Amino acid sequence: MESSERLGAISALPARDRTLILVELGALTALSWLYLVRMPMSASDFGEVAARIAAPMPSGVVELWIVFMMWAVMMVAMMLPSAAPMILTYAKIARGHGTGAIAKAWLFAAGYFAVWTIFSAVATIAQAVLQRASILSNAMSTSSLVGAAILVIAGIYQLTPMKQACLFHCQSPVSFFMTHWRDGAGGAFRMGLEHGSFCVGCCWMLMLLLFAAGVMNLTWVAALTAFVLIEKLVPYPRAIANIAGASLIAGGVLLALRA
């Protein structure tokens, strides 16, 4: 069966459904940023109930969980804006395959963020290891030399074929669904997992730049959010990725020379 036949006609999403999805995405993004601005640092910051639940637990476990929550919420805040076109495109296609397009769109989004949640768990472990090894400071940033190495590695990754392949899938919603379409609620979640995997492949090194700039540096979080959005939406993503890669390498070299 041809991929175009599998998708069927892609009809316009009703204004009401489109508005509802955009409002929901916007509200979730805003709540995520509010969480980051307030940045709970202890169980008591979540309220009395959370403090009581955490009281019997080892402090290290509680701290690890709070760090994981920070990373998981930060990934929603950073990645949801750039994922919005893909979610809207899925809703358009799902509408032509039966009812429940909005619910299935959220299942697609759930699969997408399940992958980023796994990434958040890995980042949490990496942060704990770096702190234990005294590579990451109390300010949640690395030394100049380590930061320079991260910049150079991130820059090199921007130039690799893997980065370009993953970026293509992230920037071309219709092309992605033509080659990965699956019907039903389970298919929506699985496609979300697949798209999330491509997105992690595209952006994972950019996220790790936070170890160089400061994990809780919201200025850098906002800057990376804007860059990811630009990289996925502009007509010439390869050029943007290459320019960013060269800039990161140059920045890393300069930082190393000044160290």
C-alpha angles and dihedrals in degrees: 000000000000116000092237090055091050091055096042122195114341104221126193115271112245112256091241093054093044092050092047093052093046092048091050092047091047093049092049091048092049092049090050092052090047089055091051093048092052091038104190108225101181139030091255089062087068093056139267095296092055091046091053093048091049095045097087093044124093110265091235092059092049092049091049091051092050090051090049090051089051092053094043094050091043090056090053091049092048103038106034096076092054091044093055096089091052092048092049092048091051090051090053092052095041090053089064091052098057140285131329097052094153094048091049090048088059090048087054089050090047091055090047093053093042087070092048089049089057088050088051090054091052091047090050091054091046090051092050092049092048091049092048089051090049090239091117115056129219086264087062095245134110131238119276094259094049090045090051091052091051091050093050094046091048090049093050091049090054088063098049126107090238091059091049094047093050092045090053091056091047094050099044109061097171093047090050094051093044090061101032106033118144126173128233136027093296090051091052092054093045092050087050089055091050094047090046089053091054090047093051088048088053099045111022095103091047089056091051089058084081088074087062097042099035125283092235096040100122092190089063091042089055092045092051090046090055092046094050089050093049093045092055099042107040119095094240107048095159092057092047092049092048094048090048091048093052091046092051092049091049091047091050092051092049091048091050092050091052094048 
